[in-house]
Amino acid sequence: MTNRRKFLQSSAAGLAALAAGHVGAVAATLPAAAPAAKPLVISTWDAGLAANLGAWKLLSQGGRALDAVEAGVMVTEASQNCCVGLGGNPDRDGIVTLDACIMDHQFNCGAVAALERVKHPIQVARRVMERTPHVMLVGEGAQQFAVAQGFALEPQRLSADATKAYREWLKTSQYKPVVNIENSGNRKVGPVGGPNNHDTIAMLAQDAQGNLSGSCTTSGMGFKMRGRVGDSPIIGSGLYVDNEVGAAAATGQGEDVVRMAGAHTVVELMRQGLTPTAACRAAVERIARIKGDKARDIQVCFIAVNRQGQHGAFALQKGFSYAVCNAETQQLLLPSDYLLR
């Protein structure tokens, strides 16, 4: 039987501090959101196109959003490239470590971090949610749990793309995020090392019943320090879901998302009445204020869906896109607006 826990019960108290001070007045003037087409799934970057179709197979048949966001990002985890999953870029020691989290419409959530040799960390994260009293397991403990749950340990080896990228990185061993690396006509963000450095996919879905869920999975920044964990598996930073309000997820420089609990901040801004796009923008603006002159050295992006099924996104810098799939449009990649011009 499922063992569920509640995490971060929603509260509206003290939310005025989340915005620049004018959010309450702006929210009061916003018209009521018109219901959008349901079901719906959105996800980050162009990898989200294939992932969305994996989720849509369930959503289009009346399936639950929770099952859809798990199945969708598994498509990306299974791809053997320098993107997400075991094909991702390694850490500085040449070892691939994976992070993932998942959250449903009832505040149930689970996560894993620094997990090695398991093909689908999102599945392990869901098992943490459903079969343990915890929210997150990390490192060796996460792997032991995965094995106990019947997950196979894959060979410890790098994909061909990751091997090439790692050998190139070893020439200088410099760890520095690079904004907007060109890849197949789409602008990307990631650390130096290869033609496809983007290392995260985040997904949000609303099913036909109106319930929301989200997932996030990553191989983390390529060539990170051993043991580094970013925002992606952290509930409230990389992902947050409140079924009464909406859901949000992040991608980009994880450390800066963690500093201001990015996904939770976006949801709370939607609670005040901001649209998904406006809420994402307000969160990005906060990061820009925190970073100051260093903001141009990084990229941070958010996606969001509100309870009416409206979706939106916003990025710190040019180059972010997100994929949308519903009954009307199943292969749509939308460019996100951005702050720094």
LUMBA-360989 format. One record per residue (C-alpha): x, y, z. Coordinates in nm, 2 decimals. Example, Ala and Ser with C-alpha at 12.3 -4.5 7.8 and 13.67 -1.06 7.14 Angstrom:
PT      px      py      pz
PT    1.23   -0.45    0.78
PT    1.37   -0.11    0.71
***
This chain:
PT      px      py      pz
PT    0.00    0.00    0.00
PT    0.13    0.34   -0.09
PT    0.30    0.52    0.20
PT    0.24    0.89    0.14
PT    0.38    1.20    0.31
PT    0.29    1.56    0.29
PT    0.55    1.82    0.22
PT    0.54    2.19    0.25
PT    0.17    2.26    0.31
PT    0.06    2.56    0.11
PT    0.02    2.90    0.29
PT   -0.05    3.24    0.16
PT    0.10    3.42    0.47
PT    0.38    3.66    0.40
PT    0.37    3.62    0.03
PT    0.41    3.99   -0.05
PT    0.78    3.96    0.00
PT    0.81    3.73   -0.30
PT    0.76    4.01   -0.55
PT    0.88    4.36   -0.60
PT    0.61    4.51   -0.39
PT    0.36    4.58   -0.66
PT    0.24    4.23   -0.72
PT   -0.07    4.25   -0.50
PT   -0.19    4.55   -0.69
PT   -0.11    4.40   -1.03
PT   -0.29    4.07   -0.93
PT   -0.60    4.26   -0.83
PT   -0.63    4.40   -1.18
PT   -0.58    4.07   -1.37
PT   -0.89    3.92   -1.53
PT   -0.99    3.57   -1.44
PT   -0.81    3.31   -1.64
PT   -1.01    3.13   -1.90
PT   -0.99    2.75   -1.88
PT   -0.74    2.61   -2.14
PT   -0.75    2.28   -2.32
PT   -0.70    1.97   -2.09
PT   -0.51    1.74   -2.07
PT   -0.18    1.93   -2.12
PT    0.19    1.86   -2.09
PT    0.48    2.10   -2.12
PT    0.85    2.04   -2.08
PT    1.18    2.22   -2.11
PT    1.40    2.25   -2.43
PT    1.36    2.07   -2.76
PT    1.41    1.73   -2.60
PT    1.07    1.80   -2.46
PT    0.91    1.73   -2.79
PT    0.98    1.36   -2.78
PT    0.92    1.34   -2.40
PT    0.58    1.51   -2.43
PT    0.47    1.25   -2.68
PT    0.57    0.98   -2.42
PT    0.35    1.15   -2.16
PT    0.07    1.22   -2.41
PT    0.02    0.85   -2.47
PT   -0.12    0.82   -2.12
PT   -0.29    1.16   -2.09
PT   -0.48    1.12   -2.42
PT   -0.63    0.80   -2.28
PT   -0.75    0.95   -1.96
PT   -0.43    0.86   -1.76
PT   -0.31    1.04   -1.45
PT   -0.07    1.33   -1.47
PT    0.16    1.16   -1.22
PT    0.20    0.86   -1.45
PT    0.25    1.08   -1.75
PT    0.53    1.29   -1.61
PT    0.72    0.98   -1.51
PT    0.68    0.81   -1.85
PT    0.75    1.13   -2.04
PT    1.09    1.21   -1.89
PT    1.19    0.84   -1.91
PT    1.21    0.89   -2.29
PT    1.48    1.15   -2.24
PT    1.66    0.94   -1.97
PT    1.68    0.65   -2.22
PT    1.86    0.87   -2.48
PT    2.23    0.80   -2.50
PT    2.38    1.14   -2.55
PT    2.53    1.42   -2.34
PT    2.19    1.53   -2.23
PT    2.01    1.34   -1.95
PT    2.05    1.00   -1.79
PT    2.34    0.77   -1.81
PT    2.45    0.91   -2.14
PT    2.50    1.25   -1.98
PT    2.83    1.42   -1.91
PT    3.03    1.29   -1.61
PT    3.16    1.47   -1.31
PT    3.53    1.57   -1.28
PT    3.62    1.21   -1.19
PT    3.46    1.08   -1.50
PT    3.15    0.93   -1.33
PT    2.79    1.00   -1.43
PT    2.57    1.08   -1.13
PT    2.19    1.14   -1.17
PT    1.93    1.34   -0.99
PT    1.56    1.33   -1.02
PT    1.24    1.43   -0.84
PT    0.86    1.38   -0.89
PT    0.56    1.54   -0.72
PT    0.18    1.48   -0.75
PT   -0.13    1.68   -0.69
PT   -0.15    1.59   -0.32
PT    0.19    1.71   -0.21
PT    0.34    1.36   -0.23
PT    0.70    1.38   -0.35
PT    1.02    1.18   -0.39
PT    1.37    1.24   -0.50
PT    1.71    1.09   -0.55
PT    2.05    1.26   -0.59
PT    2.40    1.15   -0.68
PT    2.26    0.82   -0.80
PT    2.49    0.60   -1.01
PT    2.43    0.32   -1.26
PT    2.05    0.33   -1.27
PT    1.90    0.40   -1.61
PT    1.58    0.57   -1.49
PT    1.63    0.78   -1.17
PT    1.28    0.92   -1.21
PT    1.14    0.57   -1.14
PT    1.35    0.55   -0.83
PT    1.23    0.89   -0.71
PT    0.87    0.77   -0.74
PT    0.95    0.46   -0.54
PT    1.10    0.69   -0.27
PT    0.77    0.88   -0.27
PT    0.55    0.57   -0.25
PT    0.75    0.32   -0.05
PT    0.95    0.51    0.21
PT    0.88    0.77    0.48
PT    1.13    1.00    0.32
PT    1.14    1.26    0.04
PT    1.50    1.22   -0.08
PT    1.77    0.95   -0.08
PT    2.12    1.02   -0.20
PT    2.44    0.85   -0.32
PT    2.51    0.50   -0.21
PT    2.19    0.48   -0.01
PT    1.98    0.58   -0.31
PT    2.16    0.31   -0.51
PT    2.11    0.04   -0.24
PT    1.74    0.13   -0.23
PT    1.71    0.11   -0.61
PT    1.87   -0.24   -0.61
PT    1.64   -0.35   -0.33
PT    1.34   -0.23   -0.54
PT    1.46   -0.45   -0.83
PT    1.64   -0.19   -1.05
PT    1.94   -0.33   -1.24
PT    2.28   -0.16   -1.21
PT    2.41   -0.07   -1.56
PT    2.78   -0.08   -1.65
PT    2.98    0.21   -1.54
PT    3.08    0.35   -1.87
PT    3.05    0.68   -2.06
PT    2.85    0.72   -2.38
PT    3.05    0.80   -2.70
PT    2.94    1.17   -2.69
PT    3.02    1.20   -2.32
PT    3.36    1.03   -2.37
PT    3.45    1.28   -2.64
PT    3.33    1.58   -2.43
PT    3.52    1.46   -2.12
PT    3.84    1.41   -2.30
PT    3.81    1.76   -2.44
PT    3.73    1.91   -2.10
PT    4.04    1.74   -1.95
PT    4.27    1.94   -2.17
PT    4.20    2.25   -1.96
PT    3.99    2.12   -1.67
PT    3.81    2.45   -1.65
PT    3.46    2.46   -1.50
PT    3.27    2.75   -1.63
PT    2.91    2.77   -1.75
PT    2.87    2.90   -2.11
PT    2.55    3.07   -2.21
PT    2.37    2.97   -2.53
PT    2.58    2.71   -2.70
PT    2.46    2.65   -3.05
PT    2.32    2.30   -3.11
PT    2.12    2.19   -3.42
PT    1.97    2.53   -3.47
PT    1.85    2.56   -3.11
PT    2.03    2.78   -2.85
PT    2.14    2.59   -2.55
PT    2.30    2.66   -2.21
PT    2.55    2.45   -2.03
PT    2.91    2.40   -1.93
PT    3.19    2.37   -2.18
PT    3.25    2.03   -2.32
PT    3.03    1.92   -2.61
PT    2.78    2.01   -2.88
PT    2.48    1.92   -2.66
PT    2.55    2.02   -2.31
PT    2.20    2.07   -2.18
PT    2.16    1.84   -1.89
PT    1.80    1.87   -1.75
PT    1.45    1.80   -1.86
PT    1.16    1.92   -1.64
PT    0.80    1.84   -1.72
PT    0.46    1.96   -1.59
PT    0.12    1.79   -1.68
PT   -0.24    1.84   -1.61
PT   -0.47    1.55   -1.67
PT   -0.83    1.54   -1.79
PT   -0.95    1.55   -1.42
PT   -0.76    1.88   -1.38
PT   -0.49    1.73   -1.15
PT   -0.13    1.85   -1.18
PT    0.20    1.67   -1.14
PT    0.56    1.74   -1.23
PT    0.89    1.57   -1.27
PT    1.25    1.67   -1.33
PT    1.56    1.46   -1.41
PT    1.92    1.55   -1.48
PT    2.27    1.43   -1.51
PT    2.37    1.76   -1.35
PT    2.62    2.01   -1.48
PT    2.89    1.83   -1.68
PT    3.23    1.81   -1.51
PT    3.09    1.93   -1.17
PT    3.27    1.86   -0.85
PT    3.22    1.51   -0.71
PT    2.90    1.51   -0.50
PT    2.75    1.84   -0.64
PT    2.37    1.85   -0.65
PT    2.18    2.13   -0.81
PT    1.82    2.24   -0.79
PT    1.67    1.97   -1.01
PT    1.59    1.71   -0.74
PT    1.50    1.96   -0.47
PT    1.13    2.00   -0.41
PT    1.06    2.37   -0.40
PT    1.36    2.46   -0.61
PT    1.37    2.26   -0.93
PT    1.00    2.16   -0.90
PT    0.69    2.24   -0.71
PT    0.32    2.15   -0.74
PT    0.02    2.29   -0.56
PT   -0.30    2.16   -0.72
PT   -0.50    2.46   -0.59
PT   -0.27    2.70   -0.77
PT   -0.04    2.55   -1.03
PT    0.30    2.39   -1.09
PT    0.64    2.52   -1.19
PT    0.98    2.38   -1.28
PT    1.33    2.52   -1.35
PT    1.63    2.46   -1.57
PT    1.96    2.64   -1.60
PT    2.21    2.73   -1.33
PT    2.09    2.52   -1.03
PT    2.28    2.70   -0.76
PT    2.10    3.03   -0.83
PT    1.76    2.86   -0.85
PT    1.82    2.70   -0.50
PT    1.91    3.04   -0.35
PT    1.56    3.17   -0.40
PT    1.35    2.84   -0.40
PT    1.27    2.91   -0.76
PT    0.98    2.67   -0.85
PT    0.80    2.74   -0.52
PT    0.84    3.11   -0.57
PT    0.67    3.09   -0.91
PT    0.38    2.90   -0.77
PT    0.33    3.15   -0.49
PT    0.34    3.43   -0.74
PT    0.06    3.26   -0.93
PT   -0.13    3.22   -0.61
PT   -0.13    3.60   -0.59
PT   -0.29    3.61   -0.93
PT   -0.01    3.64   -1.18
PT   -0.03    3.45   -1.50
PT    0.23    3.16   -1.55
PT    0.44    3.38   -1.77
PT    0.43    3.68   -1.54
PT    0.51    3.46   -1.24
PT    0.81    3.31   -1.42
PT    0.93    3.66   -1.52
PT    0.90    3.79   -1.16
PT    1.11    3.50   -1.04
PT    1.38    3.56   -1.31
PT    1.39    3.92   -1.22
PT    1.46    3.83   -0.86
PT    1.75    3.61   -0.96
PT    1.88    3.90   -1.18
PT    1.87    4.13   -0.88
PT    2.05    3.88   -0.66
PT    2.32    3.82   -0.92
PT    2.37    4.18   -1.02
PT    2.65    4.22   -1.27
PT    2.71    3.84   -1.28
PT    2.37    3.77   -1.42
PT    2.50    3.77   -1.77
PT    2.73    3.48   -1.69
PT    2.44    3.24   -1.63
PT    2.11    3.12   -1.76
PT    1.80    3.04   -1.56
PT    1.46    2.95   -1.70
PT    1.12    2.86   -1.56
PT    0.81    2.69   -1.70
PT    0.47    2.70   -1.53
PT    0.11    2.58   -1.56
PT   -0.18    2.72   -1.35
PT   -0.49    2.54   -1.23
PT   -0.69    2.68   -1.53
PT   -0.44    2.50   -1.77
PT   -0.27    2.81   -1.89
PT    0.10    2.77   -1.94
PT    0.40    3.00   -1.98
PT    0.78    3.04   -1.94
PT    1.04    3.31   -1.90
PT    1.42    3.30   -1.91
PT    1.71    3.52   -1.79
PT    1.87    3.52   -2.14
PT    1.78    3.45   -2.50
PT    1.78    3.09   -2.62
PT    1.53    2.90   -2.40
PT    1.24    2.72   -2.56
PT    0.97    2.48   -2.41
PT    0.76    2.21   -2.57
PT    0.38    2.20   -2.55
PT    0.15    1.91   -2.62
PT   -0.23    1.90   -2.59
PT   -0.53    1.78   -2.80
PT   -0.49    2.09   -3.02
PT   -0.11    2.09   -3.07
PT    0.11    1.79   -3.01
PT    0.44    1.91   -3.16
PT    0.49    2.27   -3.06
PT    0.82    2.43   -2.95
PT    0.77    2.78   -2.82
PT    1.05    3.03   -2.78
PT    1.05    3.19   -2.43
PT    1.07    3.56   -2.37
PT    1.38    3.67   -2.17
PT    1.50    3.95   -1.95
PT    1.86    4.05   -2.05
PT    1.87    4.22   -2.39
***
